Amino acid sequence: MLEIKDLHAYYGKSHVLHGVSFGVGKGEIVALMGRNGSGRSTTAKAIMGLVDCQGTVNWKGQPIVGKKPFEIAHLGLGYVPENRDIFPKLTVHQNLLLGQKGSGKGARWSFQDMYDMFPRLKEREHTEAGVLSGGEQQMLTLCRTLMGDPDLIIIDEPTEGLAPKIVELVGQYLQKLKSRGVSVLLIEQKLTIAMAISDRVMVMGHGSIVFEGTPASLRADPAVRKEWLEV
């Protein structure tokens, strides 16, 4: 579905990504791991047209480099940024409504699906999003993106700052996406959740992919973990 080849990205004169290449298949969960500053978030932004980049990004065989972010989203790519970007003065329900694709007819996700997955959002349905807890805002951002009915969702650090119980809930949520045929590119620092739910894992360092394999192969490679992941 998503194919990236020799991707380079820049912030002004700063060269951040150096020839990144990988793919994400249908219904696959792929974790992109690495330390802060390794280029993971920049990779997500490059895919979504949010930073200057060169190289090849194909989505379902169609090149998308140079397209505007809203055009990429309309093609079926969803993006959950690390900073959540909720609309603080709008209610939970209004935030979800803004994420809805068209009339919502024929979409695989409904408001009820969101509230069934995260009952807390149903309880806060008419509450302004700005007063939600960090965990609740993360739930809302994930659900708002899903309301656009993407075929692949890129999620940047979804468990950052969340309590262990909410982290577990997010992991279950991501597996539910897979069960409905949605692919996931998970950008995550926590080894535990990434290794538990991913089909494949990649490790980034200095703007390049330095490891790609199964969770089992990463567990069996302490040198890679020590060099690129462990603090």
DOTI-14335 format. One record per residue: x, y, z of N, C-alpha, C in turn; residue in three letters; chain; residue number from 1. Coordinates in nm, 4 decimals. Example, Ala and Ser with C-alpha at 12.3 -4.5 7.8 and 13.67 -1.06 7.14 Angstrom:
2
((1.3190,-0.5690,0.7800),(1.2300,-0.4500,0.7800),(1.3200,-0.3300,0.7800),'ALA','A',1),
((1.2850,-0.2250,0.7080),(1.3670,-0.1060,0.7140),(1.2900,0.0030,0.7870),'SER','A',2),
This chain:
231
((0.0823,-0.1214,0.0000),(0.0000,0.0000,0.0000),(0.0855,0.1261,0.0000),'MET','A',1),
((0.1727,0.1366,0.1009),(0.2616,0.2524,0.1116),(0.4032,0.2079,0.0793),'LEU','A',2),
((0.4641,0.2721,-0.0186),(0.6012,0.2409,-0.0583),(0.6847,0.3677,-0.0574),'GLU','A',3),
((0.7940,0.3642,0.0150),(0.8838,0.4790,0.0265),(1.0224,0.4361,-0.0196),'ILE','A',4),
((1.0800,0.5146,-0.1096),(1.2131,0.4816,-0.1612),(1.3005,0.6060,-0.1644),'LYS','A',5),
((1.4169,0.5942,-0.1046),(1.5210,0.6983,-0.1106),(1.4645,0.8359,-0.0726),'ASP','A',6),
((1.3962,0.8411,0.0399),(1.3318,0.9651,0.0838),(1.4305,1.0529,0.1603),'LEU','A',7),
((1.4397,1.1777,0.1170),(1.5217,1.2784,0.1837),(1.4292,1.3925,0.2264),'HIS','A',8),
((1.4514,1.4476,0.3446),(1.3676,1.5579,0.3921),(1.4547,1.6639,0.4562),'ALA','A',9),
((1.4033,1.7870,0.4524),(1.4819,1.9029,0.4949),(1.3976,1.9987,0.5784),'TYR','A',10),
((1.4629,2.0607,0.6755),(1.4084,2.1778,0.7434),(1.5020,2.2931,0.7075),'TYR','A',11),
((1.4619,2.3739,0.6101),(1.5531,2.4767,0.5620),(1.6753,2.4117,0.4999),'GLY','A',12),
((1.7930,2.4466,0.5498),(1.9169,2.3883,0.4981),(1.9575,2.2614,0.5727),'LYS','A',13),
((1.8813,2.2273,0.6762),(1.9133,2.1086,0.7559),(1.8595,1.9821,0.6890),'SER','A',14),
((1.9482,1.8915,0.6562),(1.9150,1.7654,0.5887),(1.8848,1.6614,0.6971),'HIS','A',15),
((1.7571,1.6221,0.7113),(1.7140,1.5391,0.8249),(1.7006,1.3916,0.7890),'VAL','A',16),
((1.6367,1.3607,0.6768),(1.6229,1.2211,0.6339),(1.7211,1.1929,0.5209),'LEU','A',17),
((1.7875,1.0775,0.5290),(1.8946,1.0438,0.4351),(1.8644,0.9119,0.3650),'HIS','A',18),
((1.7790,0.9157,0.2648),(1.7549,0.7962,0.1834),(1.6735,0.6894,0.2523),'GLY','A',19),
((1.5651,0.7269,0.3175),(1.4794,0.6316,0.3884),(1.3963,0.5515,0.2881),'VAL','A',20),
((1.3933,0.4180,0.3077),(1.3147,0.3297,0.2221),(1.2470,0.2222,0.3070),'SER','A',21),
((1.1165,0.2054,0.2889),(1.0424,0.0961,0.3542),(0.9015,0.0931,0.2970),'PHE','A',22),
((0.8245,-0.0051,0.3380),(0.6861,-0.0159,0.2936),(0.5967,-0.0623,0.4065),'GLY','A',23),
((0.4663,-0.0393,0.3889),(0.3648,-0.0879,0.4826),(0.2557,-0.1544,0.4004),'VAL','A',24),
((0.2276,-0.2816,0.4311),(0.1274,-0.3565,0.3563),(-0.0121,-0.3426,0.4143),'GLY','A',25),
((-0.1097,-0.3968,0.3450),(-0.2492,-0.3898,0.3877),(-0.2698,-0.4676,0.5173),'LYS','A',26),
((-0.3349,-0.4040,0.6134),(-0.3658,-0.4683,0.7400),(-0.2445,-0.5005,0.8255),'GLY','A',27),
((-0.1353,-0.4287,0.8042),(-0.0096,-0.4548,0.8744),(0.0172,-0.3457,0.9767),'GLU','A',28),
((0.0707,-0.3843,1.0909),(0.1177,-0.2877,1.1899),(0.2706,-0.2871,1.1850),'ILE','A',29),
((0.3260,-0.1723,1.1498),(0.4715,-0.1570,1.1407),(0.5137,-0.0494,1.2398),'VAL','A',30),
((0.6079,-0.0809,1.3264),(0.6575,0.0153,1.4251),(0.7858,0.0801,1.3745),'ALA','A',31),
((0.7915,0.2114,1.3869),(0.9110,0.2887,1.3530),(0.9669,0.3434,1.4829),'LEU','A',32),
((1.0813,0.2898,1.5227),(1.1367,0.3195,1.6541),(1.2677,0.3959,1.6417),'MET','A',33),
((1.3121,0.4493,1.7549),(1.4375,0.5239,1.7572),(1.4339,0.6296,1.8654),'GLY','A',34),
((1.5497,0.6855,1.8933),(1.5574,0.7907,1.9949),(1.5027,0.9219,1.9405),'ARG','A',35),
((1.4775,1.0162,2.0304),(1.4372,1.1500,1.9876),(1.5436,1.2085,1.8950),'ASN','A',36),
((1.4979,1.2715,1.7869),(1.5912,1.3306,1.6926),(1.6416,1.2360,1.5851),'GLY','A',37),
((1.5905,1.1125,1.5839),(1.6390,1.0143,1.4863),(1.5752,1.0314,1.3491),'SER','A',38),
((1.4633,1.1057,1.3434),(1.3977,1.1288,1.2149),(1.2624,1.0635,1.1996),'GLY','A',39),
((1.2121,1.0023,1.3055),(1.0839,0.9299,1.2961),(0.9669,1.0236,1.2643),'ARG','A',40),
((0.9535,1.1316,1.3425),(0.8423,1.2242,1.3201),(0.8561,1.2959,1.1860),'SER','A',41),
((0.9786,1.3246,1.1469),(1.0001,1.3880,1.0168),(0.9557,1.2950,0.9042),'THR','A',42),
((0.9773,1.1654,0.9203),(0.9313,1.0684,0.8206),(0.7802,1.0762,0.8049),'THR','A',43),
((0.7086,1.0814,0.9177),(0.5624,1.0911,0.9129),(0.5187,1.2192,0.8430),'ALA','A',44),
((0.5833,1.3299,0.8778),(0.5466,1.4586,0.8183),(0.5787,1.4623,0.6691),'LYS','A',45),
((0.6873,1.3964,0.6285),(0.7223,1.3916,0.4864),(0.6169,1.3134,0.4083),'ALA','A',46),
((0.5710,1.2021,0.4645),(0.4675,1.1226,0.3986),(0.3415,1.2060,0.3793),'ILE','A',47),
((0.3081,1.2872,0.4806),(0.1842,1.3642,0.4784),(0.1978,1.5004,0.4102),'MET','A',48),
((0.3148,1.5293,0.3519),(0.3326,1.6537,0.2782),(0.3521,1.7753,0.3657),'GLY','A',49),
((0.4017,1.7545,0.4869),(0.4158,1.8647,0.5822),(0.5574,1.9212,0.5893),'LEU','A',50),
((0.6527,1.8556,0.5244),(0.7895,1.9081,0.5176),(0.8415,1.8916,0.3751),'VAL','A',51),
((0.9426,1.9714,0.3395),(1.0039,1.9596,0.2083),(1.0772,1.8261,0.1978),'ASP','A',52),
((1.0528,1.7549,0.0885),(1.1205,1.6257,0.0735),(1.1445,1.5936,-0.0730),'CYS','A',53),
((1.2345,1.4997,-0.0946),(1.2655,1.4477,-0.2273),(1.2702,1.2965,-0.2171),'GLN','A',54),
((1.2388,1.2305,-0.3271),(1.2368,1.0852,-0.3264),(1.1007,1.0362,-0.3722),'GLY','A',55),
((1.0724,0.9093,-0.3427),(0.9485,0.8472,-0.3878),(0.8616,0.8066,-0.2698),'THR','A',56),
((0.7378,0.8550,-0.2690),(0.6367,0.8068,-0.1754),(0.5155,0.7699,-0.2595),'VAL','A',57),
((0.4893,0.6407,-0.2705),(0.3744,0.5919,-0.3471),(0.2683,0.5381,-0.2523),'ASN','A',58),
((0.1447,0.5787,-0.2767),(0.0309,0.5294,-0.1981),(-0.0639,0.4589,-0.2942),'TRP','A',59),
((-0.0754,0.3273,-0.2784),(-0.1564,0.2447,-0.3692),(-0.1140,0.2659,-0.5140),'LYS','A',60),
((0.0185,0.2770,-0.5326),(0.0746,0.2921,-0.6657),(0.0755,0.4324,-0.7195),'GLY','A',61),
((0.0227,0.5288,-0.6444),(0.0150,0.6678,-0.6904),(0.1186,0.7538,-0.6188),'GLN','A',62),
((0.2011,0.8293,-0.6914),(0.2990,0.9168,-0.6260),(0.2294,1.0320,-0.5554),'PRO','A',63),
((0.2722,1.0605,-0.4314),(0.2065,1.1666,-0.3542),(0.3019,1.2779,-0.3108),'ILE','A',64),
((0.4304,1.2659,-0.3403),(0.5229,1.3750,-0.3074),(0.4811,1.4994,-0.3872),'VAL','A',65),
((0.4685,1.6103,-0.3178),(0.4267,1.7340,-0.3822),(0.2801,1.7661,-0.3652),'GLY','A',66),
((0.2027,1.6669,-0.3197),(0.0608,1.6932,-0.2935),(0.0443,1.7650,-0.1604),'LYS','A',67),
((-0.0658,1.8358,-0.1465),(-0.0965,1.9056,-0.0218),(-0.1477,1.8063,0.0819),'LYS','A',68),
((-0.1277,1.8367,0.2130),(-0.1708,1.7432,0.3173),(-0.3173,1.7016,0.3072),'PRO','A',69),
((-0.4074,1.7953,0.2762),(-0.5490,1.7579,0.2689),(-0.5759,1.6657,0.1505),'PHE','A',70),
((-0.4984,1.6805,0.0435),(-0.5142,1.5915,-0.0716),(-0.4692,1.4500,-0.0357),'GLU','A',71),
((-0.3608,1.4408,0.0392),(-0.3100,1.3109,0.0827),(-0.4101,1.2446,0.1779),'ILE','A',72),
((-0.4667,1.3229,0.2683),(-0.5667,1.2690,0.3609),(-0.6885,1.2156,0.2859),'ALA','A',73),
((-0.7309,1.2872,0.1819),(-0.8474,1.2445,0.1044),(-0.8226,1.1141,0.0285),'HIS','A',74),
((-0.6950,1.0803,0.0073),(-0.6612,0.9556,-0.0606),(-0.6679,0.8352,0.0330),'LEU','A',75),
((-0.6846,0.8610,0.1636),(-0.6993,0.7499,0.2582),(-0.5857,0.7317,0.3554),'GLY','A',76),
((-0.5035,0.8363,0.3742),(-0.3960,0.8327,0.4735),(-0.4362,0.9194,0.5930),'LEU','A',77),
((-0.4370,0.8613,0.7109),(-0.4689,0.9364,0.8316),(-0.3436,0.9623,0.9129),'GLY','A',78),
((-0.3420,1.0736,0.9865),(-0.2224,1.1123,1.0626),(-0.2635,1.1623,1.1999),'TYR','A',79),
((-0.2064,1.1012,1.3028),(-0.2286,1.1446,1.4412),(-0.0976,1.2029,1.4923),'VAL','A',80),
((-0.0857,1.3368,1.4974),(0.0407,1.3986,1.5383),(0.0672,1.3826,1.6873),'PRO','A',81),
((0.1925,1.3958,1.7238),(0.2324,1.3800,1.8635),(0.1661,1.4838,1.9541),'GLU','A',82),
((0.1447,1.6059,1.9019),(0.0882,1.7122,1.9862),(-0.0650,1.7117,1.9899),'ASN','A',83),
((-0.1261,1.6107,1.9271),(-0.2702,1.5825,1.9329),(-0.3562,1.6784,1.8525),'ARG','A',84),
((-0.3332,1.8082,1.8612),(-0.4043,1.9039,1.7744),(-0.5565,1.8918,1.7805),'ASP','A',85),
((-0.6107,1.8781,1.9006),(-0.7561,1.8813,1.9144),(-0.8055,2.0259,1.9039),'ILE','A',86),
((-0.9352,2.0438,1.8827),(-0.9958,2.1773,1.8816),(-1.0502,2.2032,2.0219),'PHE','A',87),
((-0.9784,2.2810,2.1039),(-1.0085,2.2878,2.2477),(-1.1447,2.3468,2.2818),'PRO','A',88),
((-1.1960,2.4361,2.1996),(-1.3235,2.5013,2.2314),(-1.4441,2.4256,2.1771),'LYS','A',89),
((-1.4201,2.3203,2.1012),(-1.5283,2.2373,2.0498),(-1.5471,2.1157,2.1393),'LEU','A',90),
((-1.6682,2.0623,2.1420),(-1.6962,1.9457,2.2248),(-1.6322,1.8212,2.1628),'THR','A',91),
((-1.6324,1.7144,2.2403),(-1.5820,1.5861,2.1910),(-1.6563,1.5474,2.0627),'VAL','A',92),
((-1.7889,1.5565,2.0665),(-1.8682,1.5163,1.9503),(-1.8383,1.6056,1.8297),'HIS','A',93),
((-1.8219,1.7346,1.8526),(-1.7918,1.8262,1.7424),(-1.6548,1.7976,1.6815),'GLN','A',94),
((-1.5568,1.7628,1.7654),(-1.4258,1.7245,1.7143),(-1.4367,1.6017,1.6239),'ASN','A',95),
((-1.5148,1.5039,1.6668),(-1.5331,1.3833,1.5859),(-1.6049,1.4158,1.4551),'LEU','A',96),
((-1.7016,1.5058,1.4642),(-1.7776,1.5441,1.3449),(-1.6869,1.6100,1.2410),'LEU','A',97),
((-1.5916,1.6911,1.2871),(-1.4986,1.7560,1.1948),(-1.4098,1.6543,1.1225),'LEU','A',98),
((-1.3852,1.5409,1.1886),(-1.3017,1.4386,1.1267),(-1.3753,1.3499,1.0288),'GLY','A',99),
((-1.5075,1.3563,1.0312),(-1.5879,1.2653,0.9495),(-1.5708,1.2931,0.8009),'GLN','A',100),
((-1.5563,1.1878,0.7238),(-1.5393,1.1991,0.5791),(-1.6759,1.2082,0.5122),'LYS','A',101),
((-1.7035,1.3205,0.4480),(-1.8314,1.3390,0.3798),(-1.9477,1.3234,0.4748),'GLY','A',102),
((-2.0493,1.2518,0.4312),(-2.1674,1.2277,0.5144),(-2.1470,1.1117,0.6100),'SER','A',103),
((-2.0355,1.0392,0.5923),(-2.0094,0.9227,0.6757),(-2.0738,0.7961,0.6242),'GLY','A',104),
((-2.1554,0.8051,0.5175),(-2.2226,0.6871,0.4626),(-2.1207,0.5926,0.4000),'LYS','A',105),
((-2.1328,0.4660,0.4344),(-2.0427,0.3658,0.3793),(-1.9092,0.3563,0.4494),'GLY','A',106),
((-1.8822,0.4429,0.5475),(-1.7561,0.4379,0.6214),(-1.7554,0.3171,0.7146),'ALA','A',107),
((-1.6348,0.2685,0.7455),(-1.6273,0.1501,0.8318),(-1.6351,0.1867,0.9801),'ARG','A',108),
((-1.6289,0.3167,1.0102),(-1.6327,0.3605,1.1498),(-1.7485,0.4579,1.1718),'TRP','A',109),
((-1.8123,0.4466,1.2860),(-1.9234,0.5347,1.3211),(-1.8952,0.6009,1.4557),'SER','A',110),
((-1.9772,0.7000,1.4903),(-1.9652,0.7607,1.6231),(-1.9791,0.6534,1.7310),'PHE','A',111),
((-2.0715,0.5615,1.7100),(-2.0939,0.4572,1.8107),(-1.9721,0.3676,1.8280),'GLN','A',112),
((-1.9020,0.3400,1.7160),(-1.7779,0.2620,1.7254),(-1.6778,0.3324,1.8169),'ASP','A',113),
((-1.6663,0.4642,1.7997),(-1.5712,0.5411,1.8811),(-1.6088,0.5334,2.0290),'MET','A',114),
((-1.7357,0.5495,2.0559),(-1.7818,0.5493,2.1953),(-1.7776,0.4084,2.2560),'TYR','A',115),
((-1.7940,0.3070,2.1713),(-1.7820,0.1696,2.2212),(-1.6378,0.1370,2.2583),'ASP','A',116),
((-1.5427,0.1862,2.1757),(-1.4015,0.1601,2.2038),(-1.3540,0.2376,2.3259),'MET','A',117),
((-1.3992,0.3615,2.3366),(-1.3575,0.4473,2.4476),(-1.4814,0.5049,2.5167),'PHE','A',118),
((-1.5425,0.4280,2.6059),(-1.6636,0.4747,2.6752),(-1.6459,0.6094,2.7442),'PRO','A',119),
((-1.5225,0.6411,2.7831),(-1.4981,0.7686,2.8499),(-1.5332,0.8859,2.7574),'ARG','A',120),
((-1.5109,0.8692,2.6283),(-1.5458,0.9753,2.5344),(-1.6974,0.9949,2.5282),'LEU','A',121),
((-1.7715,0.8871,2.5397),(-1.9171,0.8990,2.5419),(-1.9628,0.9788,2.6634),'LYS','A',122),
((-1.8978,0.9527,2.7768),(-1.9309,1.0260,2.8991),(-1.9017,1.1748,2.8841),'GLU','A',123),
((-1.8009,1.2070,2.8039),(-1.7575,1.3455,2.7872),(-1.8049,1.4034,2.6536),'ARG','A',124),
((-1.9012,1.3422,2.5922),(-1.9463,1.3753,2.4567),(-1.9727,1.5241,2.4362),'GLU','A',125),
((-2.0320,1.5889,2.5360),(-2.0699,1.7301,2.5216),(-1.9773,1.8236,2.5996),'HIS','A',126),
((-1.8575,1.7733,2.6333),(-1.7573,1.8511,2.7066),(-1.6578,1.9115,2.6096),'THR','A',127),
((-1.6167,2.0346,2.6356),(-1.5138,2.0955,2.5518),(-1.3850,2.0147,2.5600),'GLU','A',128),
((-1.3236,1.9916,2.4448),(-1.2056,1.9048,2.4382),(-1.0871,1.9607,2.5163),'ALA','A',129),
((-1.0815,2.0927,2.5313),(-0.9685,2.1543,2.5999),(-0.9578,2.1204,2.7466),'GLY','A',130),
((-1.0665,2.0734,2.8083),(-1.0615,2.0406,2.9512),(-1.0414,1.8906,2.9744),'VAL','A',131),
((-1.0276,1.8123,2.8670),(-1.0039,1.6694,2.8823),(-0.8635,1.6430,2.9358),'LEU','A',132),
((-0.8455,1.5291,2.9986),(-0.7121,1.4872,3.0423),(-0.6278,1.4522,2.9198),'SER','A',133),
((-0.4979,1.4370,2.9414),(-0.4097,1.4011,2.8303),(-0.4501,1.2706,2.7643),'GLY','A',134),
((-0.4858,1.1717,2.8458),(-0.5285,1.0430,2.7919),(-0.6559,1.0541,2.7117),'GLY','A',135),
((-0.7500,1.1339,2.7611),(-0.8763,1.1531,2.6897),(-0.8546,1.2258,2.5579),'GLU','A',136),
((-0.7640,1.3250,2.5573),(-0.7337,1.3954,2.4333),(-0.6685,1.3023,2.3309),'GLN','A',137),
((-0.5841,1.2107,2.3810),(-0.5222,1.1150,2.2894),(-0.6279,1.0239,2.2284),'GLN','A',138),
((-0.7213,0.9759,2.3092),(-0.8306,0.8942,2.2576),(-0.9081,0.9709,2.1504),'MET','A',139),
((-0.9369,1.0984,2.1801),(-1.0156,1.1806,2.0890),(-0.9438,1.2011,1.9562),'LEU','A',140),
((-0.8139,1.2265,1.9617),(-0.7377,1.2489,1.8393),(-0.7355,1.1239,1.7517),'THR','A',141),
((-0.7155,1.0101,1.8152),(-0.7168,0.8847,1.7413),(-0.8520,0.8620,1.6747),'LEU','A',142),
((-0.9587,0.8847,1.7507),(-1.0934,0.8617,1.6983),(-1.1292,0.9619,1.5891),'CYS','A',143),
((-1.0891,1.0873,1.6071),(-1.1185,1.1884,1.5050),(-1.0534,1.1511,1.3724),'ARG','A',144),
((-0.9311,1.1005,1.3780),(-0.8630,1.0581,1.2562),(-0.9348,0.9396,1.1928),'THR','A',145),
((-0.9792,0.8463,1.2735),(-1.0507,0.7299,1.2211),(-1.1811,0.7670,1.1528),'LEU','A',146),
((-1.2454,0.8733,1.1993),(-1.3725,0.9151,1.1399),(-1.3551,0.9561,0.9929),'MET','A',147),
((-1.2312,0.9829,0.9515),(-1.2027,1.0100,0.8110),(-1.1911,0.8844,0.7270),'GLY','A',148),
((-1.2077,0.7672,0.7919),(-1.2072,0.6366,0.7257),(-1.0795,0.6097,0.6472),'ASP','A',149),
((-0.9620,0.6271,0.7100),(-0.8363,0.6009,0.6380),(-0.8115,0.4519,0.6197),'PRO','A',150),
((-0.7327,0.4185,0.5177),(-0.6883,0.2805,0.4976),(-0.5550,0.2554,0.5683),'ASP','A',151),
((-0.4832,0.3634,0.5950),(-0.3587,0.3552,0.6734),(-0.3561,0.4741,0.7676),'LEU','A',152),
((-0.3156,0.4484,0.8900),(-0.3082,0.5560,0.9877),(-0.1660,0.5631,1.0436),'ILE','A',153),
((-0.1094,0.6830,1.0419),(0.0246,0.7081,1.0966),(0.0056,0.7715,1.2338),'ILE','A',154),
((0.0577,0.7066,1.3362),(0.0349,0.7518,1.4742),(0.1686,0.7812,1.5403),'ILE','A',155),
((0.1880,0.9072,1.5788),(0.3155,0.9520,1.6345),(0.3080,0.9558,1.7874),'ASP','A',156),
((0.3826,0.8659,1.8518),(0.3940,0.8596,1.9976),(0.2568,0.8615,2.0680),'GLU','A',157),
((0.1694,0.7654,2.0391),(0.0361,0.7681,2.0989),(0.0336,0.7426,2.2489),'PRO','A',158),
((0.1396,0.6841,2.3040),(0.1384,0.6512,2.4467),(0.2176,0.7505,2.5315),'THR','A',159),
((0.2698,0.8553,2.4710),(0.3520,0.9530,2.5432),(0.2726,1.0169,2.6575),'GLU','A',160),
((0.3232,1.0046,2.7799),(0.2620,1.0687,2.8955),(0.1359,1.0022,2.9470),'GLY','A',161),
((0.1033,0.8833,2.8961),(-0.0203,0.8171,2.9374),(0.0052,0.7169,3.0495),'LEU','A',162),
((-0.0968,0.6959,3.1319),(-0.0895,0.5975,3.2392),(-0.0832,0.4569,3.1792),'ALA','A',163),
((-0.0225,0.3613,3.2513),(-0.0079,0.2246,3.1978),(-0.1390,0.1620,3.1502),'PRO','A',164),
((-0.2485,0.1858,3.2209),(-0.3766,0.1270,3.1807),(-0.4228,0.1835,3.0464),'LYS','A',165),
((-0.3987,0.3138,3.0239),(-0.4379,0.3766,2.8983),(-0.3466,0.3287,2.7857),'ILE','A',166),
((-0.2179,0.3075,2.8163),(-0.1252,0.2536,2.7172),(-0.1741,0.1177,2.6682),'VAL','A',167),
((-0.2171,0.0345,2.7611),(-0.2691,-0.0982,2.7259),(-0.3935,-0.0855,2.6374),'GLU','A',168),
((-0.4781,0.0109,2.6717),(-0.6002,0.0349,2.5944),(-0.5678,0.0782,2.4524),'LEU','A',169),
((-0.4679,0.1654,2.4378),(-0.4264,0.2109,2.3052),(-0.3754,0.0927,2.2225),'VAL','A',170),
((-0.2996,0.0025,2.2855),(-0.2516,-0.1164,2.2158),(-0.3657,-0.2028,2.1646),'GLY','A',171),
((-0.4683,-0.2200,2.2469),(-0.5849,-0.2983,2.2055),(-0.6565,-0.2295,2.0896),'GLN','A',172),
((-0.6641,-0.0980,2.0981),(-0.7287,-0.0180,1.9944),(-0.6581,-0.0355,1.8600),'TYR','A',173),
((-0.5254,-0.0314,1.8606),(-0.4495,-0.0450,1.7364),(-0.4674,-0.1836,1.6749),'LEU','A',174),
((-0.4764,-0.2858,1.7590),(-0.5005,-0.4199,1.7082),(-0.6402,-0.4326,1.6488),'GLN','A',175),
((-0.7348,-0.3568,1.7046),(-0.8697,-0.3570,1.6490),(-0.8705,-0.2945,1.5101),'LYS','A',176),
((-0.7881,-0.1903,1.4896),(-0.7763,-0.1315,1.3569),(-0.7312,-0.2365,1.2561),'LEU','A',177),
((-0.6304,-0.3124,1.2941),(-0.5787,-0.4167,1.2063),(-0.6872,-0.5173,1.1720),'LYS','A',178),
((-0.7695,-0.5535,1.2706),(-0.8746,-0.6520,1.2468),(-0.9786,-0.6011,1.1476),'SER','A',179),
((-0.9858,-0.4684,1.1288),(-1.0794,-0.4098,1.0323),(-1.0101,-0.3704,0.9018),'ARG','A',180),
((-0.8878,-0.4183,0.8847),(-0.8193,-0.3967,0.7586),(-0.7438,-0.2669,0.7465),'GLY','A',181),
((-0.7298,-0.1919,0.8568),(-0.6570,-0.0650,0.8537),(-0.5091,-0.0910,0.8848),'VAL','A',182),
((-0.4218,-0.0416,0.8006),(-0.2781,-0.0529,0.8257),(-0.2349,0.0556,0.9238),'SER','A',183),
((-0.1283,0.0286,0.9995),(-0.0805,0.1225,1.1011),(0.0701,0.1389,1.0895),'VAL','A',184),
((0.1141,0.2647,1.0805),(0.2563,0.2970,1.0969),(0.2682,0.3625,1.2333),'LEU','A',185),
((0.3236,0.2900,1.3281),(0.3301,0.3319,1.4676),(0.4679,0.3879,1.4988),'LEU','A',186),
((0.4734,0.5152,1.5316),(0.5981,0.5790,1.5727),(0.6003,0.5777,1.7246),'ILE','A',187),
((0.6947,0.5041,1.7824),(0.6868,0.4770,1.9253),(0.8260,0.4566,1.9838),'GLU','A',188),
((0.8441,0.5047,2.1065),(0.9701,0.4827,2.1779),(0.9624,0.3629,2.2717),'GLN','A',189),
((0.8417,0.3339,2.3218),(0.8264,0.2265,2.4191),(0.8382,0.0904,2.3504),'LYS','A',190),
((0.9442,0.0180,2.3848),(0.9663,-0.1133,2.3264),(0.8507,-0.2077,2.3537),'LEU','A',191),
((0.7954,-0.2013,2.4746),(0.6960,-0.3001,2.5167),(0.5775,-0.3054,2.4227),'THR','A',192),
((0.5112,-0.1911,2.4004),(0.3915,-0.1914,2.3164),(0.4271,-0.2173,2.1702),'ILE','A',193),
((0.5356,-0.1578,2.1221),(0.5735,-0.1751,1.9817),(0.6038,-0.3219,1.9510),'ALA','A',194),
((0.6747,-0.3876,2.0402),(0.7121,-0.5278,2.0180),(0.5923,-0.6203,2.0327),'MET','A',195),
((0.4961,-0.5806,2.1150),(0.3822,-0.6681,2.1430),(0.2818,-0.6727,2.0285),'ALA','A',196),
((0.2629,-0.5604,1.9574),(0.1528,-0.5560,1.8603),(0.1977,-0.5465,1.7151),'ILE','A',197),
((0.3272,-0.5283,1.6890),(0.3731,-0.5027,1.5526),(0.4045,-0.6312,1.4764),'SER','A',198),
((0.3783,-0.6287,1.3461),(0.4188,-0.7380,1.2578),(0.5658,-0.7236,1.2210),'ASP','A',199),
((0.6088,-0.5988,1.2002),(0.7485,-0.5692,1.1706),(0.7912,-0.4460,1.2480),'ARG','A',200),
((0.9199,-0.4361,1.2738),(0.9735,-0.3175,1.3416),(1.0911,-0.2633,1.2606),'VAL','A',201),
((1.1029,-0.1310,1.2624),(1.2177,-0.0647,1.2015),(1.2774,0.0285,1.3058),'MET','A',202),
((1.4070,0.0442,1.3002),(1.4778,0.1337,1.3915),(1.5469,0.2411,1.3086),'VAL','A',203),
((1.5287,0.3671,1.3507),(1.5938,0.4785,1.2820),(1.7076,0.5346,1.3655),'MET','A',204),
((1.8094,0.5818,1.2959),(1.9195,0.6505,1.3614),(1.9811,0.7496,1.2648),'GLY','A',205),
((1.9967,0.8722,1.3065),(2.0578,0.9761,1.2229),(1.9898,0.9889,1.0859),'HIS','A',206),
((1.8574,0.9769,1.0842),(1.7841,0.9994,0.9612),(1.7830,0.8846,0.8629),'GLY','A',207),
((1.8243,0.7651,0.9072),(1.8267,0.6482,0.8191),(1.7684,0.5272,0.8917),'SER','A',208),
((1.7226,0.4295,0.8151),(1.6777,0.3027,0.8735),(1.8021,0.2184,0.9004),'ILE','A',209),
((1.8226,0.1820,1.0271),(1.9418,0.1045,1.0633),(1.9091,-0.0403,1.0965),'VAL','A',210),
((1.7799,-0.0711,1.1069),(1.7382,-0.2092,1.1330),(1.5962,-0.2267,1.0835),'PHE','A',211),
((1.5668,-0.3415,1.0229),(1.4299,-0.3779,0.9867),(1.4143,-0.5280,1.0017),'GLU','A',212),
((1.3092,-0.5700,1.0696),(1.2862,-0.7129,1.0897),(1.1643,-0.7365,1.1761),'GLY','A',213),
((1.1523,-0.8575,1.2254),(1.0408,-0.8926,1.3125),(1.0725,-0.8502,1.4555),'THR','A',214),
((0.9696,-0.8379,1.5410),(0.9980,-0.8121,1.6823),(1.0922,-0.9153,1.7427),'PRO','A',215),
((1.0765,-1.0419,1.7029),(1.1629,-1.1476,1.7565),(1.3084,-1.1246,1.7178),'ALA','A',216),
((1.3311,-1.0791,1.5940),(1.4697,-1.0567,1.5501),(1.5327,-0.9389,1.6219),'SER','A',217),
((1.4504,-0.8385,1.6586),(1.5045,-0.7259,1.7347),(1.5359,-0.7684,1.8782),'LEU','A',218),
((1.4498,-0.8508,1.9352),(1.4773,-0.9019,2.0700),(1.6091,-0.9794,2.0725),'ARG','A',219),
((1.6384,-1.0459,1.9628),(1.7578,-1.1300,1.9561),(1.8831,-1.0522,1.9168),'ALA','A',220),
((1.8710,-0.9203,1.9040),(1.9853,-0.8387,1.8602),(2.0146,-0.7293,1.9635),'ASP','A',221),
((2.0795,-0.7645,2.0738),(2.1070,-0.6660,2.1792),(2.1972,-0.5523,2.1323),'PRO','A',222),
((2.2802,-0.5772,2.0323),(2.3715,-0.4720,1.9847),(2.2924,-0.3563,1.9217),'ALA','A',223),
((2.1913,-0.3881,1.8425),(2.1082,-0.2849,1.7807),(2.0320,-0.2072,1.8884),'VAL','A',224),
((1.9750,-0.2794,1.9849),(1.8986,-0.2133,2.0908),(1.9889,-0.1198,2.1709),'ARG','A',225),
((2.1089,-0.1645,2.2028),(2.2008,-0.0818,2.2827),(2.2461,0.0403,2.2052),'LYS','A',226),
((2.2752,0.0220,2.0760),(2.3300,0.1303,1.9951),(2.2259,0.2365,1.9611),'GLU','A',227),
((2.0996,0.1946,1.9342),(2.0032,0.2855,1.8751),(1.8782,0.3121,1.9573),'TRP','A',228),
((1.8550,0.2326,2.0628),(1.7300,0.2456,2.1360),(1.7460,0.2731,2.2854),'LEU','A',229),
((1.8347,0.2003,2.3491),(1.8455,0.2115,2.4943),(1.9135,0.3405,2.5360),'GLU','A',230),
((1.8681,0.3941,2.6504),(1.9234,0.5202,2.7011),(2.0447,0.4921,2.7867),'VAL','A',231),
